[in-house]
């Protein structure tokens, strides 16, 4: 492009193209000339090549800044040098006409050369095509200032980070990028799509995924298996189950569910199964009489409901004693059918228990030979971590290169709830976590794996769990003080912060928590982080405090950092800042600030005439968001906190231009009802419980 910035280049291009429109290029070169004019605003091209018609004669003007000229000249000379044109690689003092120099003046100091073209039409066309090939060469060349490619493992961690707090649009955007950049195969992309829908209870959408019938038969992670079973129950069996009629349930299962569920009811059953999955297993056990399924279902009576009374467990019959070779065969076969780190670890452990003769016997069989080779290549080690404690202890090893991949699988399979039941295990986890903080490599890996660790913590039925308070605190400190602080993984830190505040702490612990929050906020931040900062403040404002002074100091420091950049904030961000500043006695008018840019922020026009619906059980937050929205635009905002389907909620779902659901402060019955009656109209999720989250969701939903 002709200028240093794109806006100026567009302005210059508009003026030059307007001038060129008054010139009639001959039909044989008109298309080439129009294409060359695009170089004026092409960010990949150094400078520009401008066709300049003087009477009947056509020449080209090559112009660029001194730094860009050093890139442009040799390439142009190579493609269209003296053999085809008059260009010899040297600039000329009078290359620009007075009129052209005036048009290009906003671009700054330029180096230019005038290029004469051959008179013969075929030769002139050949010269123009050569110049166009030079342009295409720059388009294909790698950009000098492009960012380094982002590892796929980081993108997957960010996807999990967004799911942890309910940022659906952000998670969907990351998934779309993984798909368009061909980062994952179709099966893994489908598994992530299942995970995305399940996070927001969109069970019917899972069932409607293209190729669902193939997905239930493919190699899956335990979590994907659990979510697919849950989707089958929620969409095809739940209505029959609520009647309490065993015949209706078994009939519906036999006709609509069994063919899809049966391929997934294999050992080992996923530890992440939900109530719906266990009810499918119990129903299959009733129909098929599989003793192992009956025994597995009977161990979860709380999930089975009225089906629990039908589970009759037969005594275990004495049978053939399983040898180590039998166990190894079963473990290897199980690993082939599941994408599971626990299945992989169990298979490796079973193989390690074989004698040399037994291992040789097993490898002689062709199916096992290829499976064992694939297992050892995939694992990259003789043993694999079987818990977060093992993972943290191995994080210090330089050759633990698949740490993030194993953390992703581990978040699905390593139950934090089981750890919490044993104080010794909790103490061991805390010890391993603290040891990881003192090692740079382990600290970096732990910070990168934070979304997966937080996801595992959230799956604990007792989250936030008092037993894990030191774990939450250590993770927050690691993220605040360690190498991960500069990363973009902020959302999961809010989960930990909310957990700590919900559990409560003494004054000293509270001050430590405030210090961690200040470190996470940082000394300076841009407009993109403002909503996140507001959510941090609101988390402290919602919770009881043993040290009000420490909390107020945090808010005052945040205000001091926000005030100087308020001119770059959107209307809703400025409104949130104004309300916070009033509450704490700040007069922002006393700051010398840049004037807000109304041209950039057109939120008033986007909101004008719209009807916005806000659903949240934290009614104070939705009321404050209503006042803020109606205060800056001529719009109507309705709030709802109904616990289930009502006539009012249905009217809002059907008639609102935008519907916002506070994901972490809502009832599933109500959200299911909203989605059912919302159809294809805009529906967005707010990630937090406060007013800032609702405002952020409205702003995102109106883009």
N, C-alpha and C positions, 0 to 999 in steps of 0.2 A: 504494500500500500504506500501511497505517496507521502503520508505524514506519519509522525510518531504515534499518534493515537487514531483509533478507528473513527471516532466522531468527526474529526477534522478531515480525515480522508474521504468520508462520505460527502461532506460539504463540498470539497474540491471536486470530487467525481461528479456531483450533481451539476456544478457550474460548467465543467468541461463537456459533459454529455449534452447539456443544453446548447452549448456552442456548436458541437458536432452535429446536432440535429438540423442545423441550418445549412449544413454541407451535404451535398448529395454524392455519396461514394458510388463509384460504378458498381454495377450489379455483380461483377466478378470478384470484387474484394470486399463488398459491404459486410458480409458475415464475419470475415476475418477481422475487419476494423472494429466491429461492435464487440467482438470477443476480447480484443486488446484493450479496449476502454475499461473492461472489468478489472484490469490490474491496478487501477487507481485505488480501489478499496479492497483489494485482495490481501488479507493479512499474511499469506504465505509468500507473496511476491515482494522482493526488495525494490522499492520505488515503483515506477510505472513505465509502460510503453504506450505512447499516445499517438494515434494517427493524426496527421496535420495536413489538411488539403489546402494548397495554395493555388487557386485557379484550377487548372486541370492536372497539375503535378501533385503527387501524393508522396509525402515523406513520413518518417517516424521520428518521434522525439523520445529518447530514453532519458529519464530523469530520476534521480534518487538522492538521498542524503549521502554525505561523504562515506559513512560507514557502510550503508547499503550498496553504494556504487562499487565498493571493493568486492562485493558478492555478485553483483549484477554483471559487471563488465566482462570478466573472463568467460562466463557461461554464454552470454550473448555473442561474444567473439567466436566461441567454439561452434555455435549453431548457425550464426548468420554473419560471419566475418566477410573479408574482402572478396571471397569467392562469389557471394550472392549479393552483398550490399556494399555501401561505402564505409561501413563501420570498421574502424581499426583498433577499437578498445580505448581510445583516448577521448576525454571530454573536450568540449569546445566552448569558448567564451560567449559567443553570440548564437548559441543553439536555440534559445527560446525567443520567439517573437515577443513584441511588447505586450500584445493581447494575452498570449499564453503565460508570460511571466506574471502578469497581473492575476490571472486565475489561479496560478500555483503558489502565489505569495503566502497564503495562510499556512502552507506546509512547511515554511521555514527555508533555511539555506539548502539549495539543491545543486547537485552536479548534473550536467546535462550534455547530451550529444545529439546532433542531427544526423539521421540515417537516410541517405538517398536510396531509393529502390530502382531496379531496372525499369526501362521504359516498356519493353516487350511484355505483353500480358502474361504469357506462361512463366517467364522468369520472375515477374513481380509476384505472381501467386506462389511460386516456389519459395521466394524470400519470406513472404508473410507466413507460410506454413512452417518455415524453419524457426521464425521468431515465436510462433505459437508453441512449437515443441520445446523451446527454451522455457516458456512460461510453465508448461506442464511438468518440466523437470523440477522446478521449484515447488510445485504443488505436491510432488511425490517425495520430496526430500524430507527427512526428519526435522522437526522444529528444534532450534537450538535451545529454546527456553522451556521445552515441554517438561512436565513433571515426570518423575520416575514412576514406572508402572507400579500400581498398588497390588501387593500379593493377594491372591484369592482368599487365603486364610484370614486376612484382615477384613475383607469385605464380608465374609461369613460371620466373623465376630461382631461386626457392626449390625448385620441383619438380626442377630440374636439380641444385641443391645437395644434395638428399636422394639423388638417384641417384648422385652422385659418390662417396658413402661407403656406399651400399647400405642406406639407411634405407627399406625397401620400404613399411612401413605409413605412414610420414610422407608419402612421395611419393604413395601411393594416396589419402591423406586430402586432399592438396592438389588432386589430380586430381578427386576427388569434389566439392570446393568449386567448382572451375572449371566443372564440369558443372551443379551445382545453381543456381549464380548466373548461368548462361547467359553466361559470359565468352567462350566460343569457339564456333565453329560445329561441327557434328557431325564434319566431316572432320578438323579440327585436334585435336579430342578423341580421335578414333580414332588419329591419329598419335602422340599422347602415350601412349595405351594400348599401342601397339606398342612404343614406347621403354621403357616400364615393364617389360613382359614380357621384352624382349630383355636388359635390364640384369641379369636373374636367370636367363637362359638358359631361359625358359619358351616355347620355340619352338612347341610344340603349341598353347598357349593363343592365340598369335597366329593360327595357322591356323584356330582355332575361333571367332575373333571374328565376330559377326554382320556380314554384308555384306563379308566378305573378298574375294569375287569382284569387288565393285564398287570396293574400295579399290585393287586392282592396276591399275585403269583410270583412276583419278582423278588429279588433279594432286597431286604428292607432292614432299616435300623429298628431296634425294639420300640422306640418312640413312634415311628411311623406306623408300625403294626398296631400299637395301642390306639393311635388316633383314627386309623381306618376302621377298627372294630367299634370304636365309640361312634363314628359317623354312621355306621350301619345300624347300630342300636337306636341312635337319636332320630334317624329319619325313617326307618322301616319297622321298628319294633316297639318303641317307647309308648306309642298310643295304645297298643294292645296290652302292654305291661301294666298300664295304669288301671285297667279294668280288674286286674287280679284273677283273671280267668286263665288257668293253665292251658286249657285246650286252645283258646284263642292265641295265646303266646306261641305255643309249639306249632300251631298251624301256620301262623304268619312267619315264624322262623323257617319252617320247612320250605314254604313256597317262595319266599322273597329274599331270605338272608343266607341260608345254609350254603348254597353253592359258592357264595362270595367269601363267607367267613371261614369255612373249613380249611382252605389252604393256609390260613394264618394261625390255626389252633394247633401248633406244633411245639414240642419242647425245644429249648426252655421258654416258658411263657414270659412275656415282658414284665419287669417289675413295675413299670410305669402304667400298667392297666388301670383304667378308671372304672366307675361303677358299671357303665354300659358294657364294657368289655367282659367283666366278670359275669354279668347276667347272660351274655351270649354263650360264654363257656358253660355256665350252669344249664342253659337250655339245651345245648349240644350234648351235655352229659346225660340229661334226661332222655333224649332221643336215642343216642348211640350207645349208652351204657358204658362209656369209657371210664374205667375205674380211676385212672390217673387224673382225668379231668374232674371227676366227682370229688376226688381228694383235694385237688387244687382249689376248686370253688368253695368247698366246705371250710377252708381256712380263712375265707373272707366273708363271713356271714353279714357283716355290717354293710357290704356293698350289694348283697343279693336281694335285700328286701324280703318279700314273702316267699321268694324262691328258696331261701335258706332252709325252710322247714321241709323241703322235698329232697334235700341232699342226704342220702343214706350211704354212709361210708362203710364199705365192706372191709373186713380185716385183711391185712396183707398176707397173701399166700407165700409160703416158702418156695423159692424158685432157684434157678441156676445162679450160682455165685459168679458175679461179673469179674473177669480177669482184667488186668491192666491193659491188655491188648484190646479187649472188647470196649473198655472205656475210651481208649484212644480212637478207635474206629468211630464210636458215637460222637465224640467231641469234634472230630474232623468233619464229619458229615453235618453236624449242627452248625459249624462255622461256615460251611459252604452255603447254607440256607439263610444266614443272617449277617447283616453288616453291623457287627457288634464287637466292641472291644473286650467285653467280658467273655463272649464266646471264643474270641481269638486267644485270650489269655488262658482260658480253660483248656483249649486244644493244645497250646504250647506246653502247659503244665502236664497234661496227660502224656504227650510225646516224651517229655523229659523223664518220665517214670519208667519208660520202656528200657529193656536191656538192648544191647547192640543186636542180638539175634532177633528180638521181637521187632525192633525198628526196621531191620533189613527185610524181615518177612512182610511187614506192612507196605514198605516202599516197593516191593516187587509187584504189587497189584497196581495196575495202570491208573485207575481213578484216584487212588490214594496218593500215588506218586505225584501227580500234577497238583492235587489239593494241598499236599504238604509243602511243595515247592512254592506255591502261590501264598500260602500262609506265612512262611518264613520271609518271603520277599516283602509282603505287605506289612508285617510287624516290625521288621528291621531290627529285631532283638530276640534274644532267647527267652526273655520274660517281658511282660507288660504290666503297667500299673493296674491295680485292681480297686483303687480307691483314690480319693483326692489326697490323702496323706502320702500314698505311694507316688502320685504324680508330682507333688511338691518336692519330695525328696529327690526325684530324678531330674527335676527342672535345672539343677546345677550342672548336669552333664552336657558338655558341648555337643556330643553326638545324638542327643535327644531331639532330633530335628523335626520329628512329627508331633511335637508337644501340643500344638494348637489343635491338630486333627484329633488327637486322643482326648483332649479336653472337651471338644465338641461332642464326641461320643460319650465321654464320661458324665457330662451334664445330664444325659438321658438315663444313664444306667446306675450311677453311684448314688445311692439314696442318702441324703443328708438326714432324713428322719430317723433312719436306723442308727446313724452316728450319734444323734442327740440323745438317744435312750441310754447310752453308756458314758458316764463322766470320764472314764479312762480314754475312750475314743475321742471325745471332745478335746481333752487335754493334749492328746497326741496330734490332733489336727492343728490346734493353736501353736504347738511347739514347732511343727513343720512349717507353718505359715510364717512365724516369726523368724525362723532360720532362713527361709527364702528371701526375706526382706534384706538380710545382711549380705546377700550374694548378688552382684549386679545382673548376671545373666538370668538367675532364677527370678529376681524381682521384675525384670523386663517381661519375661514369659508370663508371670503371674498377672501383671497388669494387662497384658494383651488378652489373657484368658478370663479377665474379670466378668464379661457378659455371661460366659458359660458357668462360672462359679456362682454368680448371682441367680442364674436360671435354676441351678440345682438347689440353692437355698430357698428360692420361692416355691419349689415343689414340695418342700417340707410342709406337712399338713398343719403344723403349729407355727408357721411363719407369721410374724416375726417371733423367733424362739428365744426366750431368755437365756437358754443354755449356750446359744451362739453369740451372745453379745460381744465377747472378746474377738470372735471371728469377724463380725461386722466392723468392729473398731479397727482391727488390724488391716483389713482390706481397704478401708477408707484412708487410713494413714499411708498405706503403701501407694495408693493412687495419688494422694495429695502430695507426698514428698518424693516419690520415686520417679522413674523414667517415664511412666505412663501418663504423667500429669499433662504433658503437652499434646497428648493424642486427642482424638475426637470422641472417645468413649466416655461421655459424661452422663448419659441417661442412667446407666446402671448404678452410678455413684449416688444418684438421688434415691434409688430403691434402698440402698444401705443407710443413707441418711434418715429416711423416713422410718426405717426399722429401728434404728437407734433411738429416735425421738419417741416412737410409740412404746418401746420397752421402758424408757426412762433411765436416768442415771443420777449420780450425785453431782454436787456443784463442780468438783474437780474434773470429773468425766465430761460434764457438759461443756466446760471451758475447752477441754481438748477437742471436743466435737466442733465447737465454734472455730477453733484454730484450723482444723482440717477443712472446714467449709471455706474459710478465708483463703487457704492455699489453693483449693480447687478453683475458686473464683479468679484468683490471680491478681497481679498488680494492674493489668490493663486488659480490656477485652473489647471486641467490636460489637456492632449491632446484632450480628448473628447469634451471639450468646446471651442477649438481653433477657429473652423469655426464660432461659434456663436459670439465670441469676435470680429472676423474680420468683421462680419456683423454689429455689433454695431458701429465699427469705420467707416465703409463705409457709414452707414446711416448719420453720422455726416459730413463726407467728401462731400456727395452729396448735402446736404442742405446748404443754406446761413446761415452765422453766424454773430450775432451782437457782438461777443467777440472771435476773432480768438485765442487769448492767452489761453482762457479756453479750446477751442477745442484741441489746440496743446498740452496742458498739459495732457489732457486725453490720447492722442495718445502716448505720451512719457511714461506715466505710464504703458500703456498696453505693449509697447515694453520692458520696464524694467522687466515685469513679464513673457513675452514670451521668452526672450533671454535665460534664464537659462535652459529652458526645450526644446529648439529647437532640441536637439539630439533625443528626443522621438517623434518628429513630422514626419508625412508622407512627401513624396517628395513635394506634392502639397501644403501642409501647410507650409513647409519651403520656397517654392518658393513665396507664398503669403507674408510670413514674410520678405523675402529678399527685395521684391519690396517696402513694406511699410517702412522698415528701410532705404532704399536708399532715398526714398522721404523725410524723416525727418532727414537725415544726420547721421544715426547710422552706426557704423562699427561693425558688429556682430563678426568679426574675433578677436576682442579684448577680447571676453569673453572666459573663460576657461570652455569648455562644453564637455560633453560626446560625443563621435563620433557617428554620426547617424548609425543606424543598417540597412545596406542594405539587410541583410538576411530576416529581418522582412518585409521591405517595397519593394515589388516586383512590384511596380506600373509601372516601366519602361517596364518590360516584358509583363505586362497585356495590356499596351497601344501600345506596338510595333506592327506596321503594321495595326493598327485600323484606321477606318475613323469615326470621331466624328462630329456630327452636333449640333450646338448651335443656338437656336431660342430665341431672346430677342429683344425688342424694344429699350433697352438701349444699343446702338451699341458700345459705348466705353467699357462697361463691357465685352461684348462678344469678342471684339478684344483683350483686355488684357488677357482674359482666353485662347484665341487661342495662343497667344505668349507664355504664361506659359506652356501650354500643349505640344506644339511643341518644346519647349526648353528643356524638360526633357526626351522626348521619340521620336522615329522615327514613328510619326503618322501624319495623315492629319486631320486638323480641319477646318470645313466650318461654316461660320456664316450667319444667315439670319434674316432680320427684315421685311419681306414682310407682308402686312396687310391682304392678302387673298391668295387663292390658285394660285400658279404660276407654270410654268414648272420647274423652279429651285427648288422650295420647294418640289415638287413631287419627283424629282430626289433624293434630300437629304433624304426624308422620305423612299424611296424604297431601297436606296443603302448604307446608313450609318450603321455601326456596332452598334452605340449607338446614340440615339437622346435625347437631353436635351432641355426642354422647361422651360423658366423662367416664372413660373406660374403667378406672380404678374406683369409682364411686357410683356404681349402678347395680341393678338387680338383673340377673340373667333372664328372668321371665319378661321383664319390661323390654330389654334390648332385643330379645327374640321377637317380641310383638312389634317393635318399631321396624326391624328389618323386614318382617313379613309384609307390613303395609307401606313400607317406603318405596319398594320397587327399585327402579334404576335412578331415582332422584338422588342428588348429592347427599352423602352421609359421611361424616368425618368423626374421628375419635380424638378426644382430648386426653393427653397422657397422664396428667396429674389430677389432683382434687381441687386445686385452687382456681381463683379467677384468672390468673395469668395463663393457665393451661387452656381454659375456655376461649380466651381472646386469641391465643396463638392458633387454636384449631379453626376459629372463624377466619382469621387472616389467611391461613393455609388453604382453607376450603374455597376461598373466593379467588384464588389465583387462576 
